[in-house]
Amino acid sequence: MQIDSVQIECFLAAAKHLNFSKAAEHLYISQPVLSRRIARLEKELGTELFDRGGRSLELTADGEKYRDFFERTSSEFNDLVEIADASGAKAKRQIRVGVCEGIDLSKYLRIILKGFKEINPNAEIIFDSGPVEALTESFKHGYYDMIILLRVTIENYLKCGVVSKIKIFDLIHVNKCVIYSVNNPLYGREGLHLEDFGGQTLYCLKKEHVPQKVLSNSELFEKHNMSPETKFLSSMDSIYMALQMGTGFSVFDNHERILKSVDIEHFDIEEKQPISMVTSENMNRSLRELVDYCMDMKF
């Protein structure tokens, strides 16, 4: 059985609020992340903790028993963890890492996880994904030890005063690429360049706190003497649907998950940008070892 304090924390918050959205808001995480953690806890315990069939969320009989048990024992457990950590005798050290949704780093994260566990078997790395705003808010409140996202996003959050007193480490550098659908009139043409899309609409993902100039890659298009009509959409699903109409394109990094869609085409352009790891200035030993390992990998 593998149950961790993060799952217990999510379960107790949901049991208190009897609402997954409110519980997630209380913990500064997204609702899907909280739901997945509770589902994993239910799987480990072999029972359902909540009755999700009615109009409102209710604890099952087993859920009430586990709530009472965890409420009695969780604070004592956390006290023991702190004592063990302070004495250097802790058997396991959890490192919570939040990865910006949409970025596909699965290949790199598997390598990091496997290699780091080999040299530091007492460390337990927990990966989550979520939108930039949720990750940053959770990081501010100490929920994540590290978040991974595009450096340009980090820099704009810093300018807005959203996050401060941090350290930034570039993990990998990725190419930007042009993406379009098989319904685009340019589909099938060989040797395409960015300039070929000059007469089409550019679709961009709108993000809070990030200037439109950055999101629309204005410097890139100035360099190529282009000024495409730009439309900002609220989600990647909306951009995907717009591209399906066949009359537009987008520019993202080549680790964007949408590139794996069967009806999406793309090609790299020369501009690169870093995907970076962000930690607080004061890192514990395990987190520092993880950062050092990632930097030594030189992806």
C-alpha positions as semicolon CSV with decimal commas, in nm:
position;residue;x (nm);y (nm);z (nm)
1;M;0,000;0,000;0,000
2;Q;0,136;0,342;-0,099
3;I;-0,046;0,627;0,073
4;D;0,120;0,965;0,116
5;S;0,043;1,274;0,319
6;V;-0,061;1,466;0,006
7;Q;-0,347;1,224;-0,061
8;I;-0,458;1,242;0,302
9;E;-0,446;1,623;0,293
10;C;-0,668;1,629;-0,017
11;F;-0,913;1,377;0,130
12;L;-0,951;1,569;0,457
13;A;-1,007;1,896;0,271
14;A;-1,276;1,735;0,054
15;A;-1,435;1,572;0,360
16;K;-1,450;1,911;0,531
17;H;-1,596;2,108;0,241
18;L;-1,792;1,822;0,075
19;N;-1,710;1,996;-0,250
20;F;-1,408;1,911;-0,462
21;S;-1,383;2,258;-0,617
22;K;-1,386;2,434;-0,279
23;A;-1,137;2,184;-0,137
24;A;-0,903;2,238;-0,432
25;E;-0,932;2,615;-0,392
26;H;-0,848;2,579;-0,023
27;L;-0,533;2,381;-0,112
28;Y;-0,439;2,612;-0,404
29;I;-0,449;2,329;-0,656
30;S;-0,677;2,254;-0,949
31;Q;-0,991;2,045;-0,903
32;P;-0,881;1,769;-1,148
33;V;-0,554;1,726;-0,955
34;L;-0,743;1,690;-0,625
35;S;-0,986;1,442;-0,780
36;R;-0,701;1,226;-0,914
37;R;-0,529;1,217;-0,576
38;I;-0,846;1,113;-0,396
39;A;-0,909;0,848;-0,662
40;R;-0,559;0,708;-0,602
41;L;-0,622;0,705;-0,227
42;E;-0,951;0,517;-0,280
43;K;-0,768;0,265;-0,499
44;E;-0,502;0,208;-0,234
45;L;-0,762;0,170;0,041
46;G;-0,982;-0,051;-0,176
47;T;-1,300;0,142;-0,102
48;E;-1,497;0,449;-0,211
49;L;-1,468;0,739;0,030
50;F;-1,736;0,959;-0,128
51;D;-2,082;0,901;-0,269
52;R;-2,074;1,096;-0,594
53;G;-2,414;0,985;-0,721
54;G;-2,638;1,243;-0,557
55;R;-2,679;1,614;-0,608
56;S;-2,424;1,685;-0,336
57;L;-2,103;1,513;-0,233
58;E;-2,138;1,284;0,069
59;L;-1,899;1,067;0,266
60;T;-1,961;0,693;0,254
61;A;-1,960;0,492;0,576
62;D;-1,597;0,396;0,508
63;G;-1,523;0,758;0,422
64;E;-1,647;0,871;0,763
65;K;-1,430;0,609;0,937
66;Y;-1,119;0,709;0,745
67;R;-1,192;1,080;0,799
68;D;-1,205;1,026;1,176
69;F;-0,891;0,814;1,166
70;F;-0,687;1,055;0,954
71;E;-0,804;1,355;1,158
72;R;-0,675;1,184;1,472
73;T;-0,346;1,069;1,324
74;S;-0,244;1,315;1,049
75;S;-0,119;1,589;1,281
76;E;0,080;1,336;1,484
77;F;0,219;1,191;1,161
78;N;0,328;1,537;1,038
79;D;0,495;1,608;1,373
80;L;0,693;1,285;1,344
81;V;0,791;1,374;0,987
82;E;0,927;1,711;1,101
83;I;1,122;1,552;1,385
84;A;1,271;1,288;1,155
85;D;1,357;1,548;0,892
86;A;1,528;1,771;1,148
87;S;1,736;1,482;1,280
88;G;1,838;1,363;0,935
89;A;1,672;1,026;0,993
90;K;1,384;1,063;0,751
91;A;1,335;0,752;0,539
92;K;1,144;0,925;0,260
93;R;1,157;1,282;0,134
94;Q;0,874;1,402;-0,088
95;I;0,945;1,656;-0,358
96;R;0,637;1,806;-0,520
97;V;0,687;1,921;-0,879
98;G;0,421;2,105;-1,080
99;V;0,454;2,103;-1,461
100;C;0,267;2,355;-1,675
101;E;-0,013;2,182;-1,863
102;G;0,035;2,152;-2,238
103;I;0,413;2,105;-2,214
104;D;0,515;1,751;-2,304
105;L;0,820;1,662;-2,094
106;S;0,730;1,298;-2,034
107;K;1,051;1,166;-2,193
108;Y;1,274;1,391;-1,983
109;L;1,080;1,344;-1,661
110;R;1,101;0,964;-1,693
111;I;1,479;0,991;-1,731
112;I;1,504;1,227;-1,434
113;L;1,282;1,014;-1,214
114;K;1,462;0,687;-1,293
115;G;1,813;0,827;-1,262
116;F;1,753;1,034;-0,949
117;K;1,588;0,741;-0,771
118;E;1,893;0,530;-0,841
119;I;2,126;0,772;-0,663
120;N;1,874;0,891;-0,403
121;P;1,634;0,603;-0,324
122;N;1,495;0,782;-0,018
123;A;1,346;1,062;-0,228
124;E;0,991;1,047;-0,363
125;I;0,908;1,283;-0,650
126;I;0,541;1,362;-0,704
127;F;0,457;1,518;-1,043
128;D;0,142;1,719;-1,111
129;S;0,028;1,928;-1,406
130;G;-0,194;2,234;-1,415
131;P;-0,247;2,578;-1,568
132;V;0,012;2,848;-1,510
133;E;-0,205;3,050;-1,272
134;A;-0,285;2,752;-1,048
135;L;0,076;2,630;-1,042
136;T;0,211;2,972;-0,953
137;E;-0,046;3,029;-0,680
138;S;0,026;2,687;-0,530
139;F;0,400;2,754;-0,548
140;K;0,356;3,089;-0,371
141;H;0,185;2,914;-0,081
142;G;0,450;2,644;-0,053
143;Y;0,250;2,357;-0,199
144;Y;0,505;2,283;-0,472
145;D;0,880;2,258;-0,415
146;M;0,939;2,318;-0,785
147;I;0,739;2,426;-1,088
148;I;0,843;2,380;-1,452
149;L;0,725;2,618;-1,725
150;L;0,847;2,837;-2,009
151;R;1,100;3,094;-1,894
152;V;0,916;3,375;-2,075
153;T;0,612;3,297;-1,861
154;I;0,820;3,307;-1,542
155;E;0,976;3,640;-1,638
156;N;0,638;3,799;-1,701
157;Y;0,502;3,675;-1,370
158;L;0,806;3,823;-1,201
159;K;0,745;4,158;-1,368
160;C;0,390;4,154;-1,236
161;G;0,509;4,075;-0,885
162;V;0,325;3,743;-0,879
163;V;0,627;3,544;-0,765
164;S;0,948;3,662;-0,599
165;K;1,252;3,535;-0,410
166;I;1,301;3,245;-0,648
167;K;1,578;3,066;-0,831
168;I;1,544;2,979;-1,200
169;F;1,729;2,693;-1,371
170;D;1,693;2,626;-1,744
171;L;1,612;2,258;-1,799
172;I;1,608;2,233;-2,179
173;H;1,591;2,464;-2,481
174;V;1,317;2,391;-2,732
175;N;1,239;2,515;-3,080
176;K;0,935;2,717;-3,160
177;C;0,723;2,573;-3,436
178;V;0,434;2,662;-3,664
179;I;0,128;2,441;-3,620
180;Y;-0,168;2,407;-3,856
181;S;-0,427;2,146;-3,946
182;V;-0,463;1,911;-4,239
183;N;-0,753;2,133;-4,349
184;N;-0,522;2,430;-4,404
185;P;-0,480;2,523;-4,772
186;L;-0,102;2,498;-4,724
187;Y;-0,122;2,137;-4,605
188;G;0,090;1,903;-4,817
189;R;0,318;2,175;-4,952
190;E;0,686;2,097;-4,900
191;G;0,946;2,340;-4,768
192;L;0,705;2,566;-4,584
193;H;0,833;2,875;-4,403
194;L;0,677;3,105;-4,146
195;E;0,631;3,373;-4,412
196;D;0,399;3,143;-4,609
197;F;0,133;3,194;-4,341
198;G;0,145;3,574;-4,359
199;G;-0,208;3,607;-4,496
200;Q;-0,365;3,378;-4,236
201;T;-0,500;3,438;-3,886
202;L;-0,265;3,377;-3,592
203;Y;-0,435;3,207;-3,296
204;C;-0,281;3,266;-2,953
205;L;-0,357;3,134;-2,607
206;K;-0,467;3,415;-2,376
207;K;-0,302;3,402;-2,033
208;E;-0,355;3,620;-1,731
209;H;-0,057;3,840;-1,635
210;V;0,126;3,772;-1,964
211;P;0,137;4,066;-2,209
212;Q;-0,025;4,010;-2,548
213;K;0,301;4,117;-2,710
214;V;0,470;3,811;-2,564
215;L;0,184;3,571;-2,635
216;S;0,161;3,683;-2,997
217;N;0,538;3,647;-3,055
218;S;0,543;4,001;-3,190
219;E;0,925;4,020;-3,196
220;L;0,936;3,704;-3,405
221;F;0,695;3,841;-3,663
222;E;0,869;4,179;-3,673
223;K;1,190;3,994;-3,752
224;H;1,015;3,823;-4,043
225;N;0,840;4,145;-4,157
226;M;0,496;3,998;-4,084
227;S;0,188;4,141;-3,915
228;P;-0,079;3,867;-3,916
229;E;-0,427;3,925;-3,783
230;T;-0,419;3,793;-3,426
231;K;-0,699;3,636;-3,224
232;F;-0,664;3,540;-2,856
233;L;-0,852;3,232;-2,739
234;S;-0,908;3,107;-2,385
235;S;-0,795;2,744;-2,413
236;M;-0,593;2,500;-2,622
237;D;-0,917;2,323;-2,711
238;S;-1,044;2,649;-2,864
239;I;-0,723;2,690;-3,062
240;Y;-0,746;2,330;-3,182
241;M;-1,103;2,389;-3,304
242;A;-1,000;2,713;-3,476
243;L;-0,714;2,540;-3,655
244;Q;-0,955;2,269;-3,768
245;M;-1,141;2,535;-3,965
246;G;-0,835;2,544;-4,188
247;T;-0,778;2,919;-4,211
248;G;-0,520;2,989;-3,944
249;F;-0,204;2,884;-3,763
250;S;-0,034;2,909;-3,423
251;V;0,321;2,931;-3,293
252;F;0,415;2,726;-2,987
253;D;0,716;2,539;-2,859
254;N;0,771;2,193;-3,006
255;H;0,693;2,026;-2,673
256;E;0,328;2,130;-2,689
257;R;0,099;1,826;-2,655
258;I;-0,136;1,945;-2,929
259;L;0,134;1,850;-3,181
260;K;0,053;1,483;-3,121
261;S;-0,300;1,521;-3,259
262;V;-0,339;1,309;-3,571
263;D;-0,476;1,595;-3,782
264;I;-0,221;1,858;-3,679
265;E;0,091;1,936;-3,882
266;H;0,391;2,141;-3,771
267;F;0,744;2,243;-3,860
268;D;1,019;2,393;-3,647
269;I;1,154;2,743;-3,690
270;E;1,495;2,862;-3,581
271;E;1,395;3,050;-3,265
272;K;1,453;2,866;-2,939
273;Q;1,324;2,925;-2,588
274;P;1,406;2,764;-2,253
275;I;1,178;2,556;-2,034
276;S;1,287;2,627;-1,679
277;M;1,265;2,492;-1,326
278;V;1,165;2,736;-1,050
279;T;1,237;2,685;-0,681
280;S;1,239;2,907;-0,375
281;E;1,566;3,063;-0,270
282;N;1,581;2,838;0,035
283;M;1,598;2,479;-0,093
284;N;1,620;2,176;0,133
285;R;1,892;1,919;0,068
286;S;1,677;1,678;-0,134
287;L;1,549;1,952;-0,363
288;R;1,900;2,088;-0,412
289;E;2,018;1,737;-0,504
290;L;1,734;1,707;-0,758
291;V;1,818;2,044;-0,915
292;D;2,187;1,955;-0,932
293;Y;2,102;1,621;-1,095
294;C;1,882;1,789;-1,358
295;M;2,150;2,045;-1,436
296;D;2,412;1,771;-1,469
297;M;2,196;1,585;-1,722
298;K;2,253;1,859;-1,985
299;F;1,956;1,767;-2,202
